[in-house]
C-alpha cells in the first residue's frame, strides 16, 4: 500500500514537472 502510494506520488510529481518545463519553454521561446 505504501509503495503504491509513493509510486502514485512520483507519477503526479513527474506530470507536474513536465508541465512546468513546458511552460518555461514557452516563456523562453
PDB file of N, CA, C and O in Angstrom:
ATOM      1  N   UNK A   1       0.846  -1.203   0.000  1.00  0.00           N
ATOM      2  CA  UNK A   1       0.000   0.000   0.000  1.00  0.00           C
ATOM      3  C   UNK A   1       0.884   1.257   0.000  1.00  0.00           C
ATOM      4  O   UNK A   1       0.664   2.184  -0.779  1.00  0.00           O
ATOM      5  N   UNK A   2       1.872   1.268   0.875  1.00  0.00           N
ATOM      6  CA  UNK A   2       2.745   2.444   0.962  1.00  0.00           C
ATOM      7  C   UNK A   2       3.536   2.614  -0.333  1.00  0.00           C
ATOM      8  O   UNK A   2       3.712   3.728  -0.826  1.00  0.00           O
ATOM      9  N   UNK A   3       4.006   1.495  -0.873  1.00  0.00           N
ATOM     10  CA  UNK A   3       4.781   1.572  -2.117  1.00  0.00           C
ATOM     11  C   UNK A   3       3.899   2.092  -3.247  1.00  0.00           C
ATOM     12  O   UNK A   3       4.331   2.917  -4.052  1.00  0.00           O
ATOM     13  N   UNK A   4       2.667   1.607  -3.302  1.00  0.00           N
ATOM     14  CA  UNK A   4       1.756   2.045  -4.370  1.00  0.00           C
ATOM     15  C   UNK A   4       1.483   3.545  -4.236  1.00  0.00           C
ATOM     16  O   UNK A   4       1.423   4.263  -5.234  1.00  0.00           O
ATOM     17  N   UNK A   5       1.318   4.008  -2.994  1.00  0.00           N
ATOM     18  CA  UNK A   5       1.041   5.427  -2.788  1.00  0.00           C
ATOM     19  C   UNK A   5       2.258   6.259  -3.181  1.00  0.00           C
ATOM     20  O   UNK A   5       2.109   7.329  -3.772  1.00  0.00           O
ATOM     21  N   UNK A   6       3.461   5.779  -2.860  1.00  0.00           N
ATOM     22  CA  UNK A   6       4.674   6.509  -3.256  1.00  0.00           C
ATOM     23  C   UNK A   6       4.775   6.572  -4.776  1.00  0.00           C
ATOM     24  O   UNK A   6       5.153   7.604  -5.331  1.00  0.00           O
ATOM     25  N   UNK A   7       4.436   5.461  -5.458  1.00  0.00           N
ATOM     26  CA  UNK A   7       4.526   5.433  -6.916  1.00  0.00           C
ATOM     27  C   UNK A   7       3.547   6.433  -7.511  1.00  0.00           C
ATOM     28  O   UNK A   7       3.883   7.139  -8.462  1.00  0.00           O
ATOM     29  N   UNK A   8       2.342   6.499  -6.962  1.00  0.00           N
ATOM     30  CA  UNK A   8       1.338   7.445  -7.456  1.00  0.00           C
ATOM     31  C   UNK A   8       1.852   8.876  -7.281  1.00  0.00           C
ATOM     32  O   UNK A   8       1.678   9.715  -8.165  1.00  0.00           O
ATOM     33  N   UNK A   9       2.488   9.150  -6.134  1.00  0.00           N
ATOM     34  CA  UNK A   9       3.001  10.491  -5.881  1.00  0.00           C
ATOM     35  C   UNK A   9       4.103  10.830  -6.873  1.00  0.00           C
ATOM     36  O   UNK A   9       4.154  11.941  -7.400  1.00  0.00           O
ATOM     37  N   UNK A  10       4.991   9.859  -7.128  1.00  0.00           N
ATOM     38  CA  UNK A  10       6.081  10.117  -8.075  1.00  0.00           C
ATOM     39  C   UNK A  10       5.505  10.406  -9.456  1.00  0.00           C
ATOM     40  O   UNK A  10       6.006  11.273 -10.171  1.00  0.00           O
ATOM     41  N   UNK A  11       4.451   9.680  -9.831  1.00  0.00           N
ATOM     42  CA  UNK A  11       3.861   9.871 -11.157  1.00  0.00           C
ATOM     43  C   UNK A  11       3.254  11.267 -11.267  1.00  0.00           C
ATOM     44  O   UNK A  11       3.445  11.948 -12.275  1.00  0.00           O
ATOM     45  N   UNK A  12       2.527  11.695 -10.240  1.00  0.00           N
ATOM     46  CA  UNK A  12       1.929  13.031 -10.269  1.00  0.00           C
ATOM     47  C   UNK A  12       3.016  14.101 -10.264  1.00  0.00           C
ATOM     48  O   UNK A  12       2.880  15.133 -10.922  1.00  0.00           O
ATOM     49  N   UNK A  13       4.097  13.854  -9.519  1.00  0.00           N
ATOM     50  CA  UNK A  13       5.194  14.820  -9.461  1.00  0.00           C
ATOM     51  C   UNK A  13       5.836  14.955 -10.836  1.00  0.00           C
ATOM     52  O   UNK A  13       6.188  16.057 -11.258  1.00  0.00           O
ATOM     53  N   UNK A  14       5.988  13.820 -11.540  1.00  0.00           N
ATOM     54  CA  UNK A  14       6.589  13.836 -12.872  1.00  0.00           C
ATOM     55  C   UNK A  14       5.720  14.645 -13.831  1.00  0.00           C
ATOM     56  O   UNK A  14       6.237  15.419 -14.637  1.00  0.00           O
ATOM     57  N   UNK A  15       4.394  14.467 -13.743  1.00  0.00           N
ATOM     58  CA  UNK A  15       3.486  15.206 -14.627  1.00  0.00           C
ATOM     59  C   UNK A  15       3.601  16.705 -14.344  1.00  0.00           C
ATOM     60  O   UNK A  15       3.653  17.510 -15.274  1.00  0.00           O
ATOM     61  N   UNK A  16       3.641  17.075 -13.079  1.00  0.00           N
ATOM     62  CA  UNK A  16       3.748  18.487 -12.719  1.00  0.00           C
ATOM     63  C   UNK A  16       5.061  19.063 -13.224  1.00  0.00           C
ATOM     64  O   UNK A  16       5.107  20.204 -13.682  1.00  0.00           O
ATOM     65  N   UNK A  17       6.134  18.273 -13.140  1.00  0.00           N
ATOM     66  CA  UNK A  17       7.441  18.736 -13.589  1.00  0.00           C
ATOM     67  C   UNK A  17       7.430  18.952 -15.100  1.00  0.00           C
ATOM     68  O   UNK A  17       7.989  19.933 -15.591  1.00  0.00           O
ATOM     69  N   UNK A  18       6.795  18.042 -15.837  1.00  0.00           N
ATOM     70  CA  UNK A  18       6.734  18.192 -17.295  1.00  0.00           C
ATOM     71  C   UNK A  18       5.944  19.437 -17.671  1.00  0.00           C
ATOM     72  O   UNK A  18       6.319  20.145 -18.606  1.00  0.00           O
ATOM     73  N   UNK A  19       4.852  19.717 -16.954  1.00  0.00           N
ATOM     74  CA  UNK A  19       4.060  20.915 -17.246  1.00  0.00           C
ATOM     75  C   UNK A  19       4.884  22.166 -16.962  1.00  0.00           C
ATOM     76  O   UNK A  19       4.823  23.136 -17.718  1.00  0.00           O
ATOM     77  N   UNK A  20       5.657  22.148 -15.869  1.00  0.00           N
ATOM     78  CA  UNK A  20       6.490  23.298 -15.512  1.00  0.00           C
ATOM     79  C   UNK A  20       7.545  23.541 -16.581  1.00  0.00           C
ATOM     80  O   UNK A  20       7.793  24.684 -16.966  1.00  0.00           O
ATOM     81  N   UNK A  21       8.170  22.464 -17.062  1.00  0.00           N
ATOM     82  CA  UNK A  21       9.198  22.601 -18.097  1.00  0.00           C
ATOM     83  C   UNK A  21       8.574  23.136 -19.385  1.00  0.00           C
ATOM     84  O   UNK A  21       9.162  23.977 -20.064  1.00  0.00           O
ATOM     85  N   UNK A  22       7.379  22.642 -19.716  1.00  0.00           N
ATOM     86  CA  UNK A  22       6.727  23.077 -20.952  1.00  0.00           C
ATOM     87  C   UNK A  22       6.386  24.565 -20.862  1.00  0.00           C
ATOM     88  O   UNK A  22       6.572  25.304 -21.828  1.00  0.00           O
ATOM     89  N   UNK A  23       5.887  25.007 -19.698  1.00  0.00           N
ATOM     90  CA  UNK A  23       5.557  26.423 -19.541  1.00  0.00           C
ATOM     91  C   UNK A  23       6.815  27.276 -19.610  1.00  0.00           C
ATOM     92  O   UNK A  23       6.807  28.348 -20.213  1.00  0.00           O
ATOM     93  N   UNK A  24       7.891  26.808 -18.997  1.00  0.00           N
ATOM     94  CA  UNK A  24       9.149  27.557 -19.022  1.00  0.00           C
ATOM     95  C   UNK A  24       9.665  27.665 -20.454  1.00  0.00           C
ATOM     96  O   UNK A  24      10.172  28.711 -20.860  1.00  0.00           O
ATOM     97  N   UNK A  25       9.535  26.582 -21.215  1.00  0.00           N
ATOM     98  CA  UNK A  25       9.985  26.584 -22.604  1.00  0.00           C
ATOM     99  C   UNK A  25       9.196  27.586 -23.428  1.00  0.00           C
ATOM    100  O   UNK A  25       9.761  28.265 -24.285  1.00  0.00           O
ATOM    101  N   UNK A  26       7.900  27.684 -23.180  1.00  0.00           N
ATOM    102  CA  UNK A  26       7.080  28.629 -23.933  1.00  0.00           C
ATOM    103  C   UNK A  26       7.463  30.060 -23.581  1.00  0.00           C
ATOM    104  O   UNK A  26       7.454  30.932 -24.451  1.00  0.00           O
ATOM    105  N   UNK A  27       7.797  30.314 -22.327  1.00  0.00           N
ATOM    106  CA  UNK A  27       8.199  31.653 -21.916  1.00  0.00           C
ATOM    107  C   UNK A  27       9.527  32.037 -22.553  1.00  0.00           C
ATOM    108  O   UNK A  27       9.720  33.192 -22.932  1.00  0.00           O
ATOM    109  N   UNK A  28      10.441  31.084 -22.676  1.00  0.00           N
ATOM    110  CA  UNK A  28      11.762  31.377 -23.241  1.00  0.00           C
ATOM    111  C   UNK A  28      11.712  31.479 -24.758  1.00  0.00           C
ATOM    112  O   UNK A  28      12.593  32.086 -25.367  1.00  0.00           O
ATOM    113  N   UNK A  29      10.694  30.892 -25.374  1.00  0.00           N
ATOM    114  CA  UNK A  29      10.631  30.865 -26.841  1.00  0.00           C
ATOM    115  C   UNK A  29      10.448  32.279 -27.382  1.00  0.00           C
ATOM    116  O   UNK A  29      10.372  32.471 -28.595  1.00  0.00           O
TER     117      UNK A  29
END
